[in-house]
Amino acid sequence: MLLYKQKKNQSAKGNRLLISINVLGSAGPIRFVVGEEELVAAVIDTALKSYAREGRLPVLGSDLNDFLLYCPTSGSDALSPWDMIGSPGARNFLLCKKPKADPMADDRRSPAAAITRKGSGSWKSWINKSFNLKVSSH
């Protein structure tokens, strides 16, 4: 009788949804059950915890403010963290890291100068040192 009452109370909370979240760069989706009224921020947090618990790669981190949740049916805009997960009416989502700030925006140099500038070493110099070979530049 106690189990019956618990099930009855759970259904009174609202509809439950089985959602599937694809993580960009991961092998497969994460699936779990959420309440229709849960906030997107709580769903992102649950997805990151499930992802870490399963030991998936690449390692994402645990700060939910670094991620955006997209719904394929709602266009190219990310869902707001304050929206309810049931509001778009979808069951499939895409979790992506927020884009990092462009280092060129902070750097006062021109983009052309950054493209032509070479790093401290190149692969050609590494090969020449490793194999004592000459690799032509053309």
ChimeraX attribute file (.defattr): number of C-alpha atoms within 10 A of each C-alpha:
attribute: neighborCount
match mode: 1-to-1
recipient: residues
	/A:1	5
	/A:2	7
	/A:3	8
	/A:4	8
	/A:5	9
	/A:6	11
	/A:7	10
	/A:8	11
	/A:9	11
	/A:10	12
	/A:11	11
	/A:12	9
	/A:13	11
	/A:14	11
	/A:15	12
	/A:16	15
	/A:17	16
	/A:18	12
	/A:19	20
	/A:20	18
	/A:21	21
	/A:22	20
	/A:23	22
	/A:24	13
	/A:25	10
	/A:26	13
	/A:27	11
	/A:28	12
	/A:29	18
	/A:30	17
	/A:31	15
	/A:32	14
	/A:33	11
	/A:34	18
	/A:35	19
	/A:36	17
	/A:37	16
	/A:38	16
	/A:39	18
	/A:40	20
	/A:41	21
	/A:42	16
	/A:43	22
	/A:44	21
	/A:45	16
	/A:46	16
	/A:47	23
	/A:48	22
	/A:49	15
	/A:50	15
	/A:51	21
	/A:52	16
	/A:53	9
	/A:54	10
	/A:55	10
	/A:56	13
	/A:57	12
	/A:58	13
	/A:59	11
	/A:60	16
	/A:61	13
	/A:62	16
	/A:63	10
	/A:64	19
	/A:65	12
	/A:66	13
	/A:67	21
	/A:68	20
	/A:69	23
	/A:70	20
	/A:71	20
	/A:72	15
	/A:73	12
	/A:74	12
	/A:75	9
	/A:76	9
	/A:77	11
	/A:78	16
	/A:79	20
	/A:80	14
	/A:81	18
	/A:82	11
	/A:83	14
	/A:84	18
	/A:85	26
	/A:86	19
	/A:87	13
	/A:88	13
	/A:89	11
	/A:90	15
	/A:91	16
	/A:92	16
	/A:93	20
	/A:94	16
	/A:95	20
	/A:96	17
	/A:97	15
	/A:98	11
	/A:99	9
	/A:100	7
	/A:101	8
	/A:102	8
	/A:103	8
	/A:104	11
	/A:105	10
	/A:106	8
	/A:107	10
	/A:108	8
	/A:109	10
	/A:110	10
	/A:111	11
	/A:112	8
	/A:113	9
	/A:114	11
	/A:115	8
	/A:116	8
	/A:117	8
	/A:118	9
	/A:119	6
	/A:120	5
	/A:121	8
	/A:122	9
	/A:123	9
	/A:124	14
	/A:125	13
	/A:126	12
	/A:127	13
	/A:128	12
	/A:129	11
	/A:130	9
	/A:131	8
	/A:132	10
	/A:133	12
	/A:134	11
	/A:135	11
	/A:136	6
	/A:137	5
	/A:138	3
